[in-house]
Amino acid sequence: MKNVLFCCFFLFSINAYSQKIWEVKPGTSLSSVSEAIKKANAGDTIKIFEGTYTEGTIEVDKPLHLKGINFPRLDGNKKVE
């Protein structure tokens, strides 16, 4: 029974530590919300920092954690959804 519990704990620990945090900021190498979503794996966190992000339709196609820092703005220029 101890071995089973240890294995479960070990597998949970590996999964928790394999999740990555992506930071989207204007003027940096990762300044697009859509690009961050494409690069991220399921379960990752994307922090979107203050700024205006002018992008088309943003499609989230996997389970992610999205967190806005200091009220980022997503602007579709009244052309997209």
Backbone as CSV, one residue per row, in Angstrom:
resi,resn,N_x,N_y,N_z,CA_x,CA_y,CA_z,C_x,C_y,C_z
1,MET,0.819,-1.194,0.000,0.000,0.000,0.000,0.868,1.265,0.000
2,LYS,1.968,1.252,0.758,2.857,2.409,0.795,3.452,2.672,-0.577
3,ASN,3.779,1.587,-1.302,4.360,1.753,-2.637,3.370,2.407,-3.598
4,VAL,2.112,2.028,-3.479,1.085,2.612,-4.346,0.933,4.099,-4.049
5,LEU,0.886,4.466,-2.787,0.766,5.868,-2.403,1.981,6.665,-2.849
6,PHE,3.154,6.097,-2.705,4.378,6.768,-3.123,4.363,7.004,-4.630
7,CYS,3.956,6.000,-5.399,3.897,6.135,-6.859,2.907,7.227,-7.268
8,CYS,1.745,7.256,-6.636,0.750,8.287,-6.941,1.296,9.672,-6.622
9,PHE,1.922,9.820,-5.481,2.497,11.108,-5.095,3.598,11.521,-6.067
10,PHE,4.442,10.575,-6.457,5.544,10.851,-7.377,5.010,11.317,-8.729
11,LEU,4.018,10.625,-9.263,3.451,11.001,-10.557,2.785,12.369,-10.491
12,PHE,2.079,12.665,-9.410,1.465,13.972,-9.242,2.535,15.060,-9.174
13,SER,3.618,14.804,-8.472,4.692,15.785,-8.325,5.341,16.098,-9.663
14,ILE,5.561,15.090,-10.481,6.172,15.305,-11.794,5.271,16.197,-12.642
15,ASN,3.974,15.920,-12.641,3.035,16.708,-13.432,2.994,18.154,-12.958
16,ALA,2.988,18.377,-11.671,2.914,19.731,-11.120,4.156,20.544,-11.475
17,TYR,5.314,19.925,-11.503,6.543,20.647,-11.783,6.818,20.793,-13.270
18,SER,6.111,20.073,-14.121,6.350,20.169,-15.549,5.560,21.299,-16.193
19,GLN,4.652,21.912,-15.443,3.882,23.013,-15.988,4.739,24.270,-16.047
20,LYS,4.590,25.023,-17.130,5.425,26.197,-17.368,4.590,27.471,-17.258
21,ILE,5.247,28.558,-16.893,4.600,29.869,-16.846,5.172,30.701,-17.986
22,TRP,4.297,31.183,-18.856,4.657,32.030,-19.985,4.282,33.463,-19.640
23,GLU,5.143,34.424,-19.991,4.860,35.833,-19.706,4.790,36.608,-21.014
24,VAL,3.630,37.210,-21.260,3.410,38.002,-22.464,3.503,39.468,-22.074
25,LYS,4.447,40.182,-22.710,4.653,41.605,-22.422,4.935,42.332,-23.728
26,PRO,4.367,43.533,-23.902,4.689,44.309,-25.102,6.189,44.600,-25.186
27,GLY,6.728,44.525,-26.403,8.139,44.862,-26.618,9.124,43.772,-26.248
28,THR,8.643,42.566,-25.931,9.544,41.464,-25.599,9.471,40.388,-26.686
29,SER,10.256,39.355,-26.546,10.251,38.280,-27.539,8.923,37.527,-27.568
30,LEU,8.151,37.599,-26.507,6.824,36.997,-26.473,5.820,38.109,-26.177
31,SER,5.373,38.780,-27.263,4.468,39.925,-27.099,3.095,39.667,-27.711
32,SER,2.806,38.416,-28.050,1.525,38.047,-28.649,0.832,36.989,-27.803
33,VAL,-0.430,37.245,-27.478,-1.212,36.283,-26.704,-1.406,35.004,-27.516
34,SER,-1.722,35.154,-28.793,-1.929,33.982,-29.667,-0.673,33.125,-29.760
35,GLU,0.476,33.750,-29.867,1.737,33.006,-29.954,2.012,32.256,-28.651
36,ALA,1.718,32.882,-27.526,1.906,32.212,-26.231,1.003,30.989,-26.128
37,ILE,-0.234,31.116,-26.602,-1.163,29.981,-26.558,-0.640,28.837,-27.429
38,LYS,-0.104,29.164,-28.606,0.447,28.128,-29.493,1.634,27.411,-28.849
39,LYS,2.496,28.152,-28.167,3.703,27.570,-27.569,3.417,26.782,-26.288
40,ALA,2.366,27.149,-25.580,2.069,26.537,-24.278,1.534,25.115,-24.441
41,ASN,1.759,24.326,-23.419,1.197,22.979,-23.334,0.003,23.002,-22.391
42,ALA,-0.825,21.985,-22.489,-2.000,21.881,-21.616,-1.567,21.992,-20.153
43,GLY,-2.273,22.812,-19.386,-1.980,22.982,-17.967,-1.020,24.118,-17.663
44,ASP,-0.372,24.697,-18.685,0.545,25.815,-18.464,-0.233,27.068,-18.065
45,THR,0.499,28.053,-17.544,-0.076,29.347,-17.176,0.486,30.411,-18.098
46,ILE,-0.385,31.287,-18.580,0.043,32.423,-19.390,-0.325,33.691,-18.636
47,LYS,0.702,34.467,-18.273,0.486,35.760,-17.619,0.552,36.832,-18.701
48,ILE,-0.518,37.610,-18.826,-0.593,38.660,-19.825,-0.474,39.989,-19.089
49,PHE,0.643,40.683,-19.324,0.939,41.903,-18.576,0.274,43.118,-19.217
50,GLU,0.233,44.197,-18.459,-0.400,45.442,-18.876,0.070,45.863,-20.261
51,GLY,-0.871,46.340,-21.053,-0.577,46.798,-22.402,-1.769,46.535,-23.295
52,THR,-1.671,46.973,-24.542,-2.717,46.724,-25.526,-2.194,45.714,-26.527
53,TYR,-2.947,44.657,-26.730,-2.580,43.578,-27.634,-3.560,43.591,-28.794
54,THR,-3.095,44.054,-29.967,-3.928,44.133,-31.155,-3.758,42.837,-31.925
55,GLU,-4.768,41.984,-31.829,-4.708,40.666,-32.446,-6.061,40.321,-33.040
56,GLY,-6.057,39.378,-33.944,-7.311,38.887,-34.506,-7.993,37.967,-33.498
57,THR,-8.711,37.005,-34.018,-9.402,36.052,-33.155,-8.380,35.248,-32.364
58,ILE,-8.581,35.152,-31.082,-7.700,34.374,-30.210,-8.424,33.085,-29.860
59,GLU,-7.839,31.974,-30.259,-8.466,30.668,-30.021,-7.664,29.885,-28.991
60,VAL,-8.323,29.510,-27.914,-7.708,28.686,-26.877,-8.158,27.251,-27.139
61,ASP,-7.217,26.398,-27.558,-7.563,25.040,-27.979,-7.067,23.952,-27.030
62,LYS,-6.708,24.362,-25.820,-6.247,23.402,-24.806,-6.496,24.008,-23.429
63,PRO,-6.534,23.193,-22.391,-6.761,23.753,-21.048,-5.535,24.545,-20.566
64,LEU,-5.737,25.828,-20.313,-4.668,26.719,-19.855,-5.186,27.589,-18.723
65,HIS,-4.250,28.192,-18.007,-4.582,29.192,-16.997,-4.149,30.535,-17.580
66,LEU,-5.092,31.439,-17.807,-4.779,32.772,-18.313,-4.955,33.770,-17.184
67,LYS,-3.935,34.599,-16.972,-3.989,35.550,-15.867,-3.577,36.927,-16.380
68,GLY,-4.487,37.899,-16.244,-4.179,39.271,-16.627,-3.518,40.003,-15.474
69,ILE,-2.436,40.691,-15.781,-1.696,41.456,-14.769,-1.873,42.952,-15.092
70,ASN,-2.454,43.710,-14.186,-2.671,45.157,-14.332,-3.518,45.503,-15.557
71,PHE,-4.568,44.770,-15.786,-5.603,45.078,-16.772,-5.094,45.188,-18.218
72,PRO,-4.597,44.108,-18.801,-4.230,44.140,-20.224,-5.491,44.314,-21.081
73,ARG,-5.319,44.885,-22.286,-6.437,45.107,-23.199,-6.216,44.318,-24.485
74,LEU,-7.245,43.576,-24.893,-7.214,42.852,-26.157,-8.031,43.653,-27.151
75,ASP,-7.392,44.117,-28.238,-8.035,44.999,-29.198,-8.108,44.316,-30.554
76,GLY,-9.333,44.105,-31.046,-9.528,43.491,-32.357,-9.797,44.520,-33.439
77,ASN,-9.633,45.802,-33.145,-9.847,46.895,-34.101,-11.228,46.867,-34.750
78,LYS,-12.205,46.347,-34.043,-13.586,46.249,-34.528,-13.677,45.500,-35.858
79,LYS,-12.696,44.599,-36.110,-12.685,43.835,-37.352,-12.916,42.346,-37.120
80,VAL,-12.677,41.902,-35.927,-12.796,40.477,-35.635,-13.704,40.293,-34.423
81,GLU,-14.021,39.051,-34.139,-14.920,38.738,-33.028,-14.436,39.288,-31.725
